[in-house]
Amino acid sequence: MIGVAVVGYGLAGRSFHCPLVQRQPGLRLVGIVARDPVARAEATARWGPGVAGYASLDQALDDPAVELVVIATPHDTHAEMAVRTLDAGKHCVVDKVMALGTADADRMIAARDRSGQMLSVFHNRRWDWDYATVRKIMALGVLGRVRIIESAVCRHAAPRSWRGQAASAGSILHDWGAHLADQVLLLGLGPCRGVCAWILDGPWKGVDSGGHGRIVMDFDHALVQLETSRITRIDRPRWWIVGDGGGFVKNGVDPQEEALRGGDLDAAREPDEHIGRVTVEDPAGSRRTYPVESERPSWDAYYENIALHLRGRAPLAVTAEQAREVVRVLEAADRSAREHAWIPGPFGIVAPDAGSRTG
């Protein structure tokens, strides 16, 4: 099995990476990096005998049992830690967002190339049920040519800890917005011609990362709006899609996060009211609406792919080049919001096999 060390024991490290790594028969959690001794003791006690507690990244890099390092720390630390990890001869997974700017993303890719190690980014929401359902509907052509896509995650909750600080987290768009941008870039709409964005302040003292963010992306034949909010007390549909032949609407976020945080990913269930609906119209003008059962991939697929790839049995599912395009979109969105400007692309052009091989 491939020895894995997780760096950071906040929400992402504790609730996502550690349990997902332990669910994979090809991976073995060998250590957790936590600077706080109390958190370190809690981590090693929770994840069982044989899991070491490291006080620093350097300690993990010095351990020969560690082959793969997972970086689950504030966004502004990703580039520096990833470069150190790769240059130390270890493979690296970075929690999303890859970095706060393309210059840092390029530093990370350069370190991957000179070290011959693997670099991937944890865009686990490629395996969300709602997103998989959207991809299937579009692939089947149920809606005809898709013209408008609105993808939103809006709620009312103050950001936790460092996520409210722009210096550490970037803007609000660097949280859920990173997932939304990654998903849209993979929908086969072609390159994005340009980006326009808005970021509204949040109502909380000391929070400067924003309370509400919106990105509009212009593709050749489709207009896409991505929206994420911490200030809304009323829900928006998770997806609202309009095509030449019909429309699709779906409410509710993917249930896997709640299930995983509750200790059992396999317990994920989707309430009936979150089932998506398609509306189509026949040539005579008669409309029909019917439910669409959600596809049900698993977040397990991300680390399963990592294990297979490191053993030479599968191409890498989430490449650094793909994650870099997400960073480019968010960088353009931040600039657009600051300057009240349209930022031309193109965005989303990545060679099919870019970064798919280790070494």
Secondary structure, DSSP 4 states (H G I P E B T S, - for coil): -EEEEEE--SHIIIIIIHHHHHT-TTEEEEEEE-SSHHHHHHHHHHS-TT-EEESSHHHHHT-TT--EEEE-S-GGGHHHHHHHHHHTT-EEEEESS--SSHHHHHHHHHHHHHHT--EEEE-GGGG-HHHHHHHHHHHHTTTSSEEEEEEEEE-B-PPPGGGG-HHHH-SGGGTHHHHHHHHHHTSS---EEEEEEEEEPPSSTT--S-SEEEEEEEESS-EEEEEEESB-SS---SEEEEETTEEEEE-S--THHHHHHTT-GGG----GGG-EEEEEE-TTS-EEEEEEPPP---THHHHHHHHHHHTTSS--SS-HHHHHHHHHHHHHHHHHHHHT--EEEEE----TTTT-S--
